[in-house]
C-alpha cells in the first residue's frame, strides 16, 4: 500500500545527519593519519562555507560546523586551499613549521594521508555490512533451479530444473541471491547465462521479462525477471567473527556491481538518468530513516562505500587526484610545479561542478516525472 513520504523537514534532517556522519568518517581518516605523522591541522570542518559553531582544541585545530551541510574538509598547515593543494609557508617560518607541514613530509606519508579518508569509508562500509550479516544472518541458497515458470524468459531459453547457474553476464555466482540481484538490473534485456547441466557447461542468452514494482513511497522500479525458483532456501546465522569476511565479500560484490553499472552507462547500455545526486541522496536518506534504524544504517554503509570509491578516482580535488600527483612525483623524482597542480585542481573542480549540476538536474527531472 502506498503511503506518503517522510516529509521535507524529516528528509532534510535525515540527510544532514546521515551525510555529516559520512563526511566525519572520511575526514577523520585524513585527520588521524596526519596526526600520526605529526602534521599540524588548522581546521576540521563538517559542511562548507561560513562557520556556524566551532571550538579550538589544545593542538590548535579548529573544529567547526559550517553553513552549507554538504561535504567537509581537513585543512593542513601550508595548504593553499581546502582542497589541500600546496601553498606557500608564511614568512619567517622555521624548521618546526616545516616539520609540521604536510607538503614537506616524505612521499609515502603524504600518500597515506590522502588514502586514509577513502580507506576509512571502505572499512566503515565493511563493518556495516558485517553487522547486518551478524544481525540478520545470511542467505546461502545455491543457484540451482528447482522450477522453471512457463512462458517466461527461462522457459523460452530452455532452462531446466536441476540446472546450476554458475555465471551471469560474466560474473561468477555462488548464491541464488546473487543471480536475482544481477537479473533485476536488466529488465527487458538479453543477458548471458552459463549453467552447469549434467557435468557440462552450457551457455544461454534469455531475453528477460520486466516486473514493475512500486514501493511504499510511490517510487516505481522496473526489474528484470528470469522466471526460475531455487531449491529450498538455506538461511544461516553467522558469528561475529564470521561476519567480517562476509561483510568484506559483500562489499566487493557491491563494488563490482557499481563499476559494471557505471561502465554500462559510459558505453550507452544504461541511461544516464540512473545517476543520482544530492536531491536523490537526501530522498533516500529520508525514506530509509522513516523505515527504521537498520535500513538507515544500510544506506549509510552503501553510501560510505560509494564515497570511498569515488574519492579514489584520479580526479584532482579528489583524494585519487592527490594520489595521482604523488604517483607522478614518484616516477619523475620531484613534485609537479605548483602551477601545474593548481591548473589540475581548477580543472578537477570544474569537472566536479559540471557533474554535480548534471546529476542534480537528473534528480529534479526524476522528481517532476
C-alpha positions as CSV (number, residue, x, y, z in Angstrom):
1,X,0.0,0.0,0.0
2,X,1.4,3.4,-1.0
3,X,2.0,5.8,1.8
4,X,3.0,9.4,1.9
5,X,6.7,10.3,2.1
6,X,8.5,11.1,5.3
7,X,8.1,14.8,4.9
8,X,10.5,17.5,3.8
9,X,11.8,18.5,7.2
10,X,12.4,14.9,8.3
11,X,14.1,14.2,4.9
12,X,16.4,17.3,5.4
13,X,17.2,16.3,8.9
14,X,18.0,12.7,7.9
15,X,20.1,13.9,5.0
16,X,22.1,16.3,7.1
17,X,22.6,13.8,9.9
18,X,23.5,10.9,7.6
19,X,25.7,12.8,5.3
20,X,27.5,14.5,8.2
21,X,28.3,11.1,9.6
22,X,29.8,10.0,6.3
23,X,31.8,13.2,5.9
24,X,33.1,12.9,9.5
25,X,34.2,9.3,8.9
26,X,36.0,10.3,5.7
27,X,37.7,13.4,7.1
28,X,38.6,11.7,10.4
29,X,40.7,9.2,8.3
30,X,42.8,12.1,6.9
31,X,43.0,13.7,10.3
32,X,44.0,10.6,12.2
33,X,46.7,9.7,9.7
34,X,48.1,13.2,9.6
35,X,48.2,13.4,13.4
36,X,50.1,10.1,13.4
37,X,52.8,11.8,11.2
38,X,52.7,15.0,13.4
39,X,51.2,17.2,10.8
40,X,49.7,20.5,12.0
41,X,46.0,20.6,11.3
42,X,44.4,24.0,11.1
43,X,40.7,23.1,10.5
44,X,38.3,20.2,10.7
45,X,35.0,21.3,9.1
46,X,31.7,19.5,8.7
47,X,30.0,21.4,6.0
48,X,31.3,24.2,3.8
49,X,31.1,28.0,3.9
50,X,30.6,30.2,6.9
51,X,31.2,28.8,10.4
52,X,28.1,28.3,12.5
53,X,29.8,26.9,15.6
54,X,33.4,26.0,16.4
55,X,36.0,25.4,19.1
56,X,39.8,25.2,19.0
57,X,41.4,22.3,20.7
58,X,44.8,22.2,22.5
59,X,46.6,21.2,19.3
60,X,45.4,24.4,17.6
61,X,42.8,22.6,15.4
62,X,39.6,24.5,14.8
63,X,36.7,22.0,14.9
64,X,33.6,23.6,13.2
65,X,30.2,23.1,11.7
66,X,29.7,25.2,8.6
67,X,26.6,26.7,7.0
68,X,26.4,24.5,3.8
69,X,25.7,20.9,5.0
70,X,27.2,19.2,2.0
71,X,30.8,18.0,2.2
72,X,33.6,18.9,4.6
73,X,37.3,19.2,4.8
74,X,40.5,19.0,6.8
75,X,42.9,21.9,6.2
76,X,46.5,21.3,6.9
77,X,49.2,23.8,7.7
78,X,50.6,25.0,4.4
79,X,47.6,24.2,2.3
80,X,46.7,26.8,-0.3
81,X,43.0,25.9,0.0
82,X,40.6,23.4,1.5
83,X,41.5,21.1,-1.5
84,X,44.9,20.6,0.2
85,X,46.9,21.8,-2.8
86,X,50.3,23.1,-1.7
87,X,50.7,26.7,-0.7
88,X,53.5,28.9,0.5
89,X,54.5,28.9,4.1
90,X,54.2,32.3,5.9
91,X,57.3,34.5,6.0
92,X,59.6,33.7,8.9
93,X,58.8,30.1,9.1
94,X,61.2,27.9,11.0
95,X,62.2,24.3,11.0
96,X,59.4,23.4,13.4
97,X,56.9,24.9,10.9
98,X,58.5,22.9,8.1
99,X,58.3,19.7,10.1
100,X,54.6,20.3,10.8
101,X,53.7,20.9,7.1
102,X,52.2,18.0,5.2
103,X,53.8,19.1,1.9
104,X,57.3,18.6,3.3
105,X,56.6,15.1,4.6
106,X,58.0,12.1,2.8
107,X,56.1,11.0,-0.2
108,X,54.8,7.8,1.4
109,X,53.4,9.7,4.3
110,X,51.6,12.2,2.1
111,X,50.1,9.4,0.1
112,X,48.9,7.6,3.2
113,X,47.2,10.8,4.5
114,X,45.4,11.1,1.2
115,X,44.5,7.4,1.1
116,X,43.3,7.3,4.7
117,X,40.0,9.1,4.1
118,X,38.6,6.8,1.4
119,X,40.1,3.8,3.3
120,X,38.2,4.6,6.5
121,X,35.0,4.9,4.4
122,X,35.6,1.5,2.9
123,X,36.3,0.0,6.3
124,X,33.2,1.6,7.7
125,X,31.1,0.1,4.9
126,X,32.5,-3.4,5.5
127,X,31.7,-3.1,9.2
128,X,28.2,-2.1,8.5
129,X,27.7,-5.0,6.1
130,X,29.3,-7.3,8.7
131,X,26.9,-6.0,11.4
132,X,23.9,-6.6,9.2
133,X,25.1,-10.1,8.4
134,X,25.6,-10.8,12.1
135,X,22.2,-9.3,13.0
136,X,20.0,-10.9,10.3
137,X,22.1,-13.9,9.1
138,X,23.0,-14.8,5.5
139,X,21.2,-16.5,2.6
140,X,23.3,-19.4,1.4
141,X,20.8,-20.8,-1.1
142,X,22.7,-22.4,-4.0
143,X,21.9,-21.2,-7.6
144,X,20.3,-24.5,-8.5
145,X,17.0,-24.3,-10.3
146,X,14.1,-26.4,-8.9
147,X,11.3,-25.0,-11.0
148,X,11.0,-23.1,-14.3
149,X,7.9,-20.9,-14.7
150,X,6.1,-21.4,-18.0
151,X,6.1,-18.7,-20.7
152,X,9.0,-16.8,-19.1
153,X,12.5,-15.9,-20.3
154,X,13.8,-19.1,-18.6
155,X,11.4,-21.4,-20.3
156,X,11.9,-19.8,-23.7
157,X,15.7,-20.1,-23.3
158,X,15.5,-23.8,-22.4
159,X,16.5,-23.7,-18.7
160,X,15.5,-26.9,-16.9
161,X,15.1,-28.0,-13.2
162,X,18.4,-29.2,-11.9
163,X,20.4,-26.6,-13.9
164,X,23.0,-24.8,-11.8
165,X,23.7,-21.2,-12.7
166,X,27.4,-20.5,-12.4
167,X,27.8,-17.2,-14.2
168,X,25.6,-14.3,-15.1
169,X,26.8,-11.7,-17.7
170,X,30.4,-12.6,-17.0
171,X,30.1,-12.6,-13.2
172,X,30.6,-15.8,-11.3
173,X,27.8,-16.5,-8.8
174,X,27.7,-18.8,-5.8
175,X,24.3,-18.0,-4.3
176,X,20.8,-17.7,-5.8
177,X,20.5,-14.2,-4.3
178,X,23.4,-13.1,-6.5
179,X,21.6,-14.4,-9.6
180,X,18.5,-12.5,-8.5
181,X,20.4,-9.3,-7.8
182,X,22.1,-9.3,-11.2
183,X,19.0,-10.3,-13.2
184,X,17.0,-7.4,-11.6
185,X,19.4,-4.9,-13.2
186,X,18.4,-5.9,-16.8
187,X,14.7,-5.5,-17.4
188,X,13.7,-6.3,-21.0
189,X,17.4,-7.1,-21.8
190,X,19.2,-10.1,-23.2
191,X,21.7,-11.5,-20.7
192,X,24.2,-14.3,-20.9
193,X,24.0,-17.3,-18.5
194,X,26.5,-20.0,-18.1
195,X,24.9,-23.1,-16.5
196,X,26.1,-26.5,-15.4
197,X,24.0,-29.3,-16.7
198,X,24.9,-33.0,-16.2
199,X,28.5,-32.0,-15.6
200,X,28.8,-29.9,-18.7
201,X,28.8,-26.1,-19.1
202,X,26.1,-24.7,-21.4
203,X,25.7,-21.0,-22.4
204,X,22.2,-19.4,-22.9
205,X,21.0,-15.9,-23.7
206,X,17.5,-15.4,-22.3
207,X,15.6,-12.2,-23.0
208,X,14.4,-11.1,-19.6
209,X,10.9,-10.0,-18.7
210,X,10.0,-7.0,-16.7
211,X,8.3,-6.5,-13.4
212,X,7.1,-3.1,-12.3
213,X,7.4,-2.5,-8.6
214,X,6.0,0.4,-6.6
215,X,7.3,0.9,-3.0
216,X,5.5,2.4,0.0
217,X,6.7,5.9,-1.0
218,X,5.3,5.6,-4.6
219,X,8.7,5.1,-6.2
220,X,8.5,3.0,-9.3
221,X,11.1,0.4,-10.3
222,X,11.4,-1.9,-13.3
223,X,13.1,-5.1,-12.5
224,X,14.4,-7.9,-14.7
225,X,12.6,-11.3,-14.4
226,X,14.1,-14.7,-15.4
227,X,11.3,-16.9,-14.2
228,X,13.1,-19.6,-12.1
229,X,12.8,-20.8,-8.5
230,X,15.7,-22.1,-6.4
231,X,15.9,-25.2,-4.3
232,X,14.8,-24.9,-0.6
233,X,16.2,-21.7,0.8
234,X,19.1,-22.0,3.2
235,X,19.3,-19.3,5.8
236,X,22.1,-19.3,8.4
237,X,23.0,-17.3,11.4
238,X,26.6,-16.2,11.5
239,X,29.1,-15.5,14.2
240,X,30.6,-12.1,14.8
241,X,34.0,-13.4,13.6
242,X,32.4,-14.9,10.5
243,X,30.5,-11.7,9.8
244,X,33.7,-9.8,9.0
245,X,34.7,-11.8,5.8
246,X,31.0,-11.9,4.9
247,X,30.9,-8.1,5.1
248,X,34.1,-7.8,3.1
249,X,32.8,-10.2,0.4
250,X,29.5,-8.3,0.2
251,X,31.4,-5.1,-0.2
252,X,33.5,-6.5,-3.1
253,X,30.3,-7.7,-4.7
254,X,28.5,-4.3,-4.4
255,X,31.7,-2.6,-5.8
256,X,31.7,-4.9,-8.8
257,X,28.1,-4.1,-9.4
258,X,28.8,-0.3,-9.2
259,X,31.6,-0.5,-11.7
260,X,29.5,-2.7,-14.0
261,X,26.6,-0.2,-13.9
262,X,29.0,2.8,-14.4
263,X,30.7,1.0,-17.4
264,X,27.3,0.3,-19.0
265,X,26.3,3.9,-18.6
266,X,29.5,5.1,-20.2
267,X,29.1,2.8,-23.3
268,X,25.4,3.6,-23.6
269,X,23.8,0.4,-22.4
270,X,22.1,2.1,-19.5
271,X,20.5,5.5,-19.2
272,X,22.5,8.4,-17.6
273,X,19.2,9.1,-15.7
274,X,20.2,6.4,-13.4
275,X,22.9,8.7,-12.0
276,X,21.7,10.4,-8.8
277,X,22.9,13.5,-7.0
278,X,22.3,15.3,-3.7
279,X,18.5,15.5,-4.1
280,X,18.1,11.8,-4.6
281,X,20.5,11.0,-1.8
282,X,18.5,13.2,0.5
283,X,15.3,11.5,-0.5
284,X,16.9,8.1,0.0
285,X,18.1,9.1,3.5
286,X,14.7,10.3,4.5
287,X,12.9,7.2,3.2
288,X,15.4,4.9,4.8
289,X,15.3,6.7,8.2
290,X,11.4,6.5,8.2
291,X,11.5,2.7,7.7
292,X,13.8,2.1,10.6
293,X,17.3,2.1,12.1
294,X,18.6,-0.9,10.2
295,X,17.6,0.5,6.8
296,X,19.2,3.8,7.7
297,X,22.4,2.1,8.7
298,X,22.3,0.0,5.5
299,X,22.1,3.2,3.4
300,X,24.9,4.7,5.4
301,X,27.1,1.7,4.7
302,X,26.2,1.7,1.0
303,X,26.9,5.4,0.6
304,X,30.1,5.1,2.6
305,X,31.3,2.5,0.1
306,X,30.3,4.8,-2.8
307,X,32.1,7.8,-1.2
308,X,35.3,5.8,-0.6
309,X,35.4,4.5,-4.2
310,X,34.5,7.8,-5.8
311,X,37.2,9.6,-3.8
312,X,39.8,7.2,-5.2
313,X,39.1,8.3,-8.8
314,X,42.2,10.0,-10.3
315,X,40.5,13.4,-10.5
316,X,42.3,16.5,-9.0
317,X,40.4,17.8,-5.9
318,X,39.6,14.2,-5.0
319,X,41.9,12.1,-2.9
320,X,42.6,10.0,-6.0
321,X,43.9,13.1,-7.7
322,X,46.4,13.7,-4.9
323,X,47.5,10.1,-5.2
324,X,47.9,10.5,-9.0
325,X,50.1,13.5,-8.4
326,X,52.1,11.6,-5.9
327,X,52.5,8.7,-8.4
328,X,53.8,11.2,-10.9
329,X,56.2,12.6,-8.3
330,X,57.5,9.1,-7.5
331,X,58.2,8.4,-11.2
332,X,59.8,11.7,-12.1
333,X,61.6,12.2,-8.8
334,X,60.2,15.6,-8.0
335,X,56.7,17.1,-7.4
336,X,54.8,18.7,-10.2
337,X,55.1,22.5,-10.2
338,X,52.6,24.4,-8.1
339,X,51.3,26.0,-11.3
340,X,50.6,22.6,-12.8
341,X,49.0,21.3,-9.7
342,X,46.8,24.5,-9.4
343,X,45.7,24.0,-13.0
344,X,44.8,20.4,-12.3
345,X,42.8,21.4,-9.2
346,X,40.9,24.1,-11.2
347,X,40.1,21.5,-14.0
348,X,39.1,18.9,-11.4
349,X,36.9,21.4,-9.6
350,X,35.2,22.4,-12.9
351,X,34.6,18.8,-13.8
352,X,33.1,18.0,-10.5
353,X,30.9,21.1,-10.6
354,X,29.6,20.1,-14.1
355,X,28.9,16.6,-12.8
356,X,27.0,17.9,-9.8
357,X,24.9,20.2,-11.9
358,X,24.1,17.3,-14.3
359,X,23.1,14.8,-11.6
360,X,21.1,17.5,-9.7
361,X,19.1,18.2,-12.9
362,X,18.7,14.4,-13.2
363,X,17.3,14.4,-9.7
364,X,14.9,17.3,-10.3
365,X,13.7,15.7,-13.6
366,X,13.1,12.5,-11.7
367,X,11.0,14.2,-9.0
368,X,9.0,16.0,-11.6
369,X,8.1,12.8,-13.6
